[in-house]
Amino acid sequence: MNSEETQGHGTPPIASLEFVRRAKAVVSAWPSTLDARMKQRPYATLGVALAIGVGAGVLLGSRILRTVLASVASYTVVELGRAYLQQSVGSTAPASR
């Protein structure tokens, strides 16, 4: 096989496209089948909800992680505000002579 027939990791592109197509079908069908799956497997549903709750509790319960989260959020807000101001000032700046 030459490099045109395979991707960088050696799999043919058709196999990758088929995987993406199947994954997209599963993800798009997931919300519509969620209710039925919850009724069929209630203990698994409770386990997933418990894991999400514990993860959120650990994240928000740790002072260090809360500080990191707050720092990232404030940095994001500052950078978005700076980009917005540069865009608005740049579009209303008078033409140079």
C-alpha positions as CSV (number, residue, x, y, z in Angstrom):
1,M,0.0,0.0,0.0
2,N,1.2,3.5,-0.7
3,S,0.7,6.5,1.4
4,E,-2.4,7.6,-0.5
5,E,-4.2,4.4,0.5
6,T,-3.5,4.6,4.2
7,Q,-3.6,7.3,6.9
8,G,-0.7,8.1,9.2
9,H,-1.5,5.3,11.5
10,G,-1.9,2.7,8.8
11,T,-5.7,2.3,8.7
12,P,-7.5,2.8,5.4
13,P,-9.6,6.0,5.3
14,I,-12.8,4.1,4.6
15,A,-12.6,2.2,8.0
16,S,-12.1,5.5,9.8
17,L,-15.1,7.1,8.0
18,E,-17.2,4.1,8.8
19,F,-16.3,4.4,12.5
20,V,-17.2,8.1,12.4
21,R,-20.5,7.3,10.7
22,R,-21.4,4.7,13.3
23,A,-20.3,6.8,16.2
24,K,-22.4,9.7,14.9
25,A,-25.5,7.5,14.6
26,V,-25.1,6.2,18.2
27,V,-24.6,9.7,19.5
28,S,-27.6,11.2,17.6
29,A,-29.8,8.3,18.7
30,W,-28.7,8.4,22.3
31,P,-31.1,11.1,23.6
32,S,-34.1,9.4,22.1
33,T,-33.3,6.1,23.6
34,L,-32.2,7.4,27.0
35,D,-35.6,7.0,28.7
36,A,-35.9,3.4,27.6
37,R,-32.4,2.6,28.7
38,M,-33.0,4.2,32.1
39,K,-36.1,2.0,32.6
40,Q,-34.3,-1.1,31.4
41,R,-31.2,-0.6,33.6
42,P,-32.1,1.6,36.6
43,Y,-29.0,0.5,38.7
44,A,-26.6,1.4,35.9
45,T,-28.4,4.8,35.5
46,L,-28.0,5.4,39.3
47,G,-24.3,4.4,39.0
48,V,-23.7,6.9,36.3
49,A,-25.5,9.6,38.1
50,L,-23.5,8.8,41.3
51,A,-20.2,9.0,39.4
52,I,-21.1,12.3,37.9
53,G,-22.2,13.7,41.3
54,V,-19.0,12.5,43.0
55,G,-16.9,13.9,40.3
56,A,-18.6,17.3,40.5
57,G,-18.4,17.2,44.3
58,V,-14.7,16.5,44.2
59,L,-14.1,19.2,41.7
60,L,-16.1,21.8,43.6
61,G,-15.2,20.6,47.1
62,S,-11.4,21.1,46.7
63,R,-10.2,24.6,47.3
64,I,-7.3,24.1,44.9
65,L,-9.6,22.9,42.1
66,R,-12.1,25.7,42.8
67,T,-9.3,28.2,42.6
68,V,-8.0,26.8,39.3
69,L,-11.5,26.8,37.9
70,A,-12.1,30.4,39.0
71,S,-8.8,31.4,37.5
72,V,-9.5,29.8,34.2
73,A,-13.0,31.4,34.1
74,S,-11.7,34.8,34.9
75,Y,-8.9,34.6,32.4
76,T,-11.4,33.5,29.7
77,V,-13.7,36.4,30.5
78,V,-10.8,38.9,30.4
79,E,-9.5,37.5,27.1
80,L,-12.9,37.5,25.5
81,G,-13.5,41.0,26.6
82,R,-10.1,42.1,25.3
83,A,-10.8,40.5,21.9
84,Y,-14.3,42.1,21.8
85,L,-12.9,45.6,22.6
86,Q,-10.1,45.2,20.0
87,Q,-12.6,44.2,17.4
88,S,-15.0,47.0,18.2
89,V,-12.2,49.7,18.5
90,G,-10.6,48.4,15.3
91,S,-13.8,48.7,13.3
92,T,-14.6,52.2,14.5
93,A,-11.0,53.6,14.3
94,P,-10.7,56.7,12.1
95,A,-8.8,56.3,8.9
96,S,-5.1,57.4,9.1
97,R,-4.0,60.3,7.1
